[in-house]
Amino acid sequence: MTRLVWDKVEDRTYETGIDHGVLYFPVSGGVAWNGLISIDESLGGDGATPGYFDGVKQRDMQTTGDFEGTLNAFTYPDEFMAFEGYGELGDGSYVDDQQAQVFGLSYRVMIPPTTAYQLHLLYNLTAVSGERSYETLSDSQSPMEFSWALAGVPETAPNYRSTGHIILDSRYLNEDLLNAIEDIIYGTDTTEPRLPRLSDLIDLALSWAPKIISQSTAGPSRGVYILANGVGDLSESNIDGIYFPLPTTRLVETDIDGLNRLVP
């Protein structure tokens, strides 16, 4: 046992800043969101109700809410207009008051004085635009700030309460796993960015065991392709014998459903 020590230099961390915003489309794909100012997070309906027995307080019964928030930005991707209720007529023409679409979002929160950060992933969001005020030009112009109220529908999280918000902390997550997840959500030279299903993301994090497909060079299995430990093509899942393809996989689909080939 050791005595507690306060205010060590390495413990003087704090959270600040927001960057690497990404807007995700309902099926697949996403675009960078530049100009983010802030995202205020909350849980709608979250609270506690006191429980009494014979006039004496015994416990607080917690009520857990679902994700709500407010997004503030100086600008937004053109693609976001469909998610706040604008319908595109074509050639830069839009109609307002249409059915808004559901989208996903991710962003980073920095943890100075280190280079560490937290990745926040938000699922099944809807956005309601705040009031906008357009002013005449003057000698002291300032950029307009846009604001949206966000609400999220939770996804199934195996062995956990359903949620629409997950946080990945670079200080504690396996570096190779973090790189693999960032290749998924940010895209690579050969894959487009996408927001993975929450259940798949949890499965990948809990059962991370990356494999490389390689050709055996010795023994009776000489010339046979085997799975070797290492980051590259696949990762184990929580189901024995089932693997996830990684963004860096050399396996590509063929015309035959379920059959892939290895590209060197």
Protein Blocks (a to p, Z undefined) as FASTA:
>chain_A
ZZddehifklmgcdedjehiacddfkggcdddehiabdcdddehiacddddeehiafbdc
ddddddddddddfbdcfklmmmnopacebghiacehiacddddddddddddfbfbdcddd
dehiacdddddddddddfbdcdddddddddddddddehiacdfbdcddfklgcfklmmmm
mmmmnopfkbccddddfklmmmmmmmgccddddddfedjkgoiacddeddfkbccdfbeh
iacddfkbcbdcdfbehiacddZZ
